[in-house]
Amino acid sequence: MSDPIERLYAAVMARKGAPAGSSRTAKLLATGTPKIAQKLGEEAIEVAIDAAIGNREGVVLESVDLIYNLAVLWAHLDITPEEIWAEMARREALLGMAEKLPKPSPAAA
């Protein structure tokens, strides 16, 4: 497993179910989906703020925190990196790698 995100995910999964006091990751996992999602959102905002003020180093540092919290959320919800990579491959086949799927229009929903 050479991919850093997959190694991170494996490390987070190793702490899943551990006593909350055993690590910060175990404690975060024990807080539940709403708190994990909140932490993920906070990190995303910190990345955006650092980007907006031109703090390149801050974007790098906060991006790592964002990816960590994303891995925690995936682990908590039993989503594997392979599921994410498969969806990325599906979208790449449809639109190319540098595109995002359009949101459905309100009339279509």
C-alpha positions in Angstrom: 0.0 0.0 0.0 2.1 2.9 -1.3 -0.7 5.6 -1.6 -0.5 8.0 1.3 -4.3 8.3 1.5 -4.7 4.6 1.6 -2.0 4.3 4.4 -3.8 7.1 6.3 -7.1 5.3 5.9 -5.6 2.0 7.1 -4.2 3.8 10.2 -7.6 5.4 10.9 -9.3 2.0 10.5 -6.8 0.5 13.0 -8.1 2.9 15.6 -11.8 2.3 14.8 -13.4 0.7 17.8 -10.5 1.5 20.1 -11.2 3.1 23.4 -11.8 6.9 22.9 -8.9 7.7 25.3 -6.4 5.7 23.3 -5.8 8.3 20.6 -7.2 11.5 19.1 -8.4 9.5 16.1 -10.3 7.0 18.3 -11.8 9.9 20.3 -12.9 11.6 17.0 -14.4 8.4 15.7 -16.3 7.9 18.9 -18.0 11.3 18.6 -20.2 10.2 15.7 -21.1 11.4 12.3 -22.2 15.0 13.1 -19.0 15.9 15.0 -16.8 14.3 12.4 -18.7 16.1 9.6 -18.3 19.4 11.6 -14.5 18.9 11.9 -14.3 18.2 8.2 -16.2 21.3 7.4 -14.0 23.4 9.7 -10.9 22.2 8.0 -12.4 22.9 4.5 -13.1 26.5 5.7 -9.6 26.9 7.0 -8.2 25.8 3.6 -10.5 28.3 1.8 -9.5 31.1 4.2 -5.8 30.4 3.7 -6.3 30.3 -0.1 -8.2 33.6 0.0 -5.5 35.4 1.8 -2.7 33.9 -0.3 -1.2 31.8 2.4 0.2 28.9 0.4 1.9 27.2 3.3 -1.4 27.4 5.2 -3.2 25.8 2.4 -0.7 22.9 2.4 -0.9 22.4 6.1 -4.7 22.7 6.3 -5.1 20.4 3.3 -3.4 17.6 5.2 -5.9 18.2 8.1 -8.8 18.2 5.7 -7.7 14.9 4.1 -7.2 13.4 7.6 -10.7 14.3 8.6 -12.1 13.0 5.3 -10.4 9.7 6.0 -11.9 9.6 9.4 -15.4 10.3 8.0 -14.9 7.5 5.4 -13.8 5.1 8.1 -16.7 6.0 10.3 -19.1 5.4 7.5 -17.3 2.3 6.2 -16.5 3.9 2.9 -13.3 2.6 1.4 -10.8 4.5 -0.7 -11.4 2.0 -3.4 -15.1 3.2 -3.6 -13.9 6.8 -4.0 -11.3 5.8 -6.6 -14.0 3.8 -8.5 -16.3 6.9 -8.6 -13.4 9.0 -9.8 -12.7 6.6 -12.6 -16.4 6.5 -13.5 -16.5 10.3 -13.7 -13.2 10.5 -15.6 -14.7 8.2 -18.2 -17.7 10.4 -18.5 -16.2 13.9 -18.4 -12.4 13.7 -18.1 -10.4 14.0 -14.9 -10.6 17.8 -14.5 -14.4 18.1 -14.5 -17.1 17.8 -11.9 -20.5 16.2 -12.5 -23.2 18.8 -12.9 -25.8 19.0 -10.2 -29.3 17.9 -11.3 -31.6 20.8 -12.0 -34.4 21.4 -9.4 -37.0 20.4 -12.0 -35.4 17.0 -12.5 -35.3 16.2 -8.8 
